[in-house]
Amino acid sequence: MRKKLAALCFCAAAAAVLATGCKNSDSQETQAQETAEQSQSETQADIPQGTVTLGNYMGLEITEPSTEVTDEDVETQINYTLSINPNMIEVTDRPAQDGDVVNIDYVGLKDGEAFDGGSAEGYDLTLGSGTFIDGFEDGLIGANTGDEVSLNLTFPEDYGNADLAGQDVVFEVTVNSIQEEQEAVLDDAFVQKVSDTSTTVDEYRQEVRQSLEEMAVQSAQIEMQNQAIELAIENSTFDGLDEQVNAEFDSQLEQMNTALEQSGIALSDYAAMYGMDEDGFKDYMRSSIESSAQVTLVCQAIAEAENLQVEDSDRMEVAKLYDLESPDELVTAYGQEAVDEAARNMKVMNFLVDNAVKTPEETEAAE
């Protein structure tokens, strides 16, 4: 059994080739996700492999997306950065209210004794965020800096920790400080706070524009890779693919269920982390496995037909997707074979784009 990079299914997925899904803030659920996703990426060596007969893959007709970045795009990005970096102003003349950030020390007690994971010092909590169990944040509204507050609360019946689920507890909380958010202003001081290279507003606007232009070029390349590999797959015929997909699905589902059982989480709850019901999640799994198999078979066949060999520069392209300076970390985690497979798939997709007939995307005429 070997680890496999998640499918570089369409090269857009290259950015998630090793990625797991979004993580839930609850530690037990997060651990279950990581364990299950790792198991999901492993397949048994005796799974039957399908074959492919390539159709046309040269001169594919694809649309080349626009990479234009407008002044409006720049201002939108800057406004977003302002919104997520508010100024924090310490409050000394009133008690805490909804939306404030309180810095607290707290100790959680069950039957008079501190329980694991229930204590912290210097914790910044936004009141009204729903980060803590019901009653915790509401219980701090009206408290002043320096106050010591006792909160008599009950954990939810479905809480992830069985030792605490449905249990009555007391949180002893000390309010160290209260802060309120104040809308940030775009000035040189703000720029120097959020940028490593710019010191003035004008420099920052240019920095943002350059970053957006680089992202637009990358996004356009990914979109063209998607189009090209989809067309190459459509033009190909597969034999034994259903057998491969069914075997891989059964294997991955079995491993996932085993991992989830060890973490005490049902598959239906795991699926809900991704906003799906259990059947929908299984359909998604099967579809992803099929797409992965198609991409792998087609890319392997094209690489052989065109004698495209994986080189260090190709491995670096995969590493760059994760802001890594070398692919060594990926090799350690997933194995050389898996990294080479991802690098080969990317190289083939770039080859398809380079040899495609590109039609510029139509853009709306400026008014």
N, C-alpha and C positions, 0 to 999 in steps of 0.2 A: 504494500500500500504506500502511495506517495502523495505528498501534498501537491495540490494543483492551484495555480493562480486562477482566481475567478475570471470568467471567460473572456476577456477582451472581446466581448461578443460583437459589438460594433465598436469602432475605435472610440466612439464617445465613451464607451464603457472602459476605455483604457484608463481613464482617471480613477476608475474604481476597480481596476483589475485585481487588486489585492484587498479591496475594501470590504469591511463588514458594513452592516446597515447602521441606521441611526441608533444611537444609544439612549436607553432610558435612564433617568437619573437615579432610580432605585438600584442600589448596588447589587442586590440578588438577581434582579432581572437583567442587569447589564452583564453580570458574570454568566448567566444562562445564555444570553445572546452570543457572547464571545465564544463560549464553549460549543454551542450548537452550530455557529457559523463556521468554526474551524472544522467540526466534524462534517458539515455539509460539503466542505471543499475537498474532502478525501474520498477517493473512489477505490474500489477493489480491483486488483490486477486482472481478474478473470472476466471482467465485463466485456461482452462482445463488441467489436468495433465495426462501424459501418464503413462503407466505401463511397467514393464520389466519382462521377464522370463530369469533367469540367465542360461547361458551355463557353460561350464567348465572354472574355474578361478584358479584352483590349478595346480601347476606343469607346468605353461606356459613356453614355450621355448623362452628365450630372449638372446640377446648378451650383454656381459659385456664389456663396453668400457675400453680401456687402460687408466690408470691414470699416466703413466710415464711422467715425466718432464725431458727434456734433457737440456744440457748446452746451446744448441742453443735457446731453448725456453726462458731460463733465459736472455740471451743476447738480444734477440728480445724485451723482455719486458723492459729491462733497456734502450735500444736505443729509444724505444717509449717514455719513461719517460724523457729522455734527450731532445727529439724533442719538447715536449710540455712544457718544462720548460727552455726556452732559457734565457741567460743572457741579461739584458737590460742595454745598455750603453748610457749615455746621450751624445747628439750631441751638440757641441757648435761652430763648425767651418764650418758649411754649412747649407743651408736651408732644409726644410722638403722635403722628396721624397717618392715615392710610397713604401709602406711596413713599413715605420716608424710608431711609436706610438707617437702621439702628445697629450699632456695634454692641454685641452682647457676649457675656460669659454665661453658660448655662450647664446645669447638671440635671440629668433625668434620673428619677428615683422610682423604683418599684418595690413596694413593701419596705420602704425606708432605706434601700440599698441602691447604689448607682448601678445602672445596667450598661452593658457594652454598647458603644456607639451612641450613647445618649448625652455625651458631654463635649463641650468645646469652649475655647477661649478666643476672644477677639473675632467673633464671627459676624460678618456683615449680612444682615437680613433685610430684604425689602418687604415692608409690611404690605400685605395684599397680594403677594406673589404666589401664595399657595405652596410654598416650598416645604413648610412644616405641616404637621397634622392639624386638623380642624381645632380651632380654639387657641392655638399657640400665638399666631400673629395678632389675632383680634385681642388677645389678652394683654398685649403690649401697647395697644393704642391708648393714649392717655397717660402713659408713663413718662417721667422726666429723667433727664440724665442723672445718674447716680442712684436711681430707684432700684430696690430689690423686690422682685415680683415672684409670687408663688402661683403656678398654673396647675390646677387640678384637671387633668385631661384623660381621655380614653382613646387608645389606639383603635383604628378601624378593625372590624372583624376579619376583613380580607387582607390585612397588612402582611407584607411579604415575610416578616420574621414571625414564625409561629409562636415563639416565646412571648411576644408582645401583642399579638393579635387579640383585640378585644379586652386588653388589660388596662386597669386604672393605674395611672402614674402621676407623679408630681414633677414638674420642671421648676427648679429654682433658678431664676434668671436675674442677672445684674445688667442694667443698661449703662454701658460705658459712654456712649455718645449718640447723638441724633443728627442726621444730615438730610437735607432735601436737595432734590435735583433742580438745577437751573439750566435753562437752555444755553448751549454753548454758542459763542459768537466767532465767526471766522475772522481771525486776526493773526498777526505773526506769532503771538504767544500760543494760540491753539495749534497752529501749524507745527511749531517746534515740539509740542506735546505728542502729536500723532505721527510725525514724519521723522525718519532717520536721516533724510538727505536734504529736505527743503527747510528754509528758515523764514521765507516770506510767503505771503499769499500768492503772489504771481508765480513764484517757483513751484508752489504746491499745486496750483492749477495745471501747470505744465507737467508735473509729475503724475498727476491723476490722468491727464490726457494720454500720456505715454503708456501708463499701465493699462488703460482701457483699450488702447490700440493694440497692444500686445495680446490682451485677452481676446479681442475681436479676431485677430489673425488665427490664434489657436482654436477658437470656437469654429471659425470657418473651415479650418483644416479637418477638424473632427467631424463636422457635418458632412463634408465631402467624402470622408472615409466611410461614414455611415451609408451614404447613398451608394458608393461604389461597391462595398461588400454586400449590400442588400441585392444589388443588381447581379453581381457575380453569383450569389446564391440562387437567385431566381432562374438564372440561365443554366444552372447545374442540375444534375439528377443524382439522387442518393439511393443506395441499396443497403438494407439492413439497419437503417437509421432508427426505425421504431424500436427494434430490439435493443439497440444501444441505449436509447433514451429511457426505455422502460426499466432496463437493468440499473442504469445509473440513478434513476429516480428512486427505485426501491432501496438501493444501497444507501443513498443519502438520507432518505426519510427514516430508515432504520437507525442510522447513526445519530441523526438529530433527535429522534425520540429517546434514545438511550441517554444522550447528554442532557436533555431536558428533564427526564425522570430523575437523574442524579441531582439536579438542581431544584427539584420539587415544583417544576412549572409544567403546565399542560401545553400541548401544541396549540390549542385554541388561544390561550393567553399569549403565547409567543407570537402567533399570527396577529393578534390585536395590537402588538407593539408597532406593527407596520401598517395598521389601519385596515386589516383584512380579517375576514372570517377564515375558519380552517380550510374549507374547500377552496376559497379564493387563493389562499396561500399555497396550497398544493398545486393549483393550476399555474400559479406564478412560477413555482419551482420547476415544474415540468417544462413550461415554456422557456425558461432560462437555460435549462439543460439542453433542450433541443437547439436553441440558438447557438449555444456554446459549441455543441457538436458540429453544427453546420459550418460555423466560422473556422473551427480547427481543421476540419477535413478540407475545406476549400483552400484555406491559406497554406496548408501543408502541400496540397497538390500543385498550387501555383508556384510555391517556392521551389519545388522539385522541377517543374517544367521550365522555370526561368533561371534555375541555378542561383537562387537568392540565398546567400549564406549569412548567418547571424554573426555580426561582428561586435566588438566592444562598444562602438558608437551606438549600435542598436539597443544594447542593454542599457546604455546610459539614457536613452530616450525614455525607457520605462522608469528608470530611477528618478528622472526629472519630474515625472508626474507626482512624485511624493516629496519633492524638494530635497532629494538626497544627492550627495556629491558623488556617490558611486553605487553600483547595484549590490555591493557586498551584503548589506543588511537584508535585502530582499532574498538573496541567495541563501543566507543563514536561515531565514524564516520559512522559505518555500522550496528551496532546492534549486540547483543549477538548471535542471531540466525544465522546471516550471517557468523560471525567468526567461530561458531561451525560447520557450514556446510563445510567451507573451511578446518578446522582442521580435520574433519571426512574424507573428500576426500583424504587429504594427508595421513592420517593414513591407509586408505584402500589401497592406492597405494603402500605404504611401505610394507604392509602386502602381497600384490601380488608379490612384488619383493623378499621378504624374502622367499616366498614359490615357487618361480620360479626355473626352471632349467636353469642355466646360462652357456653359452659357451663363453670363453674368445675371445675378438675381435682379429682377425688376424692382425698383424702388419708387415710392410715391414721389411725384414731382413736387418740388417745393412751391408753396403758394406764393 
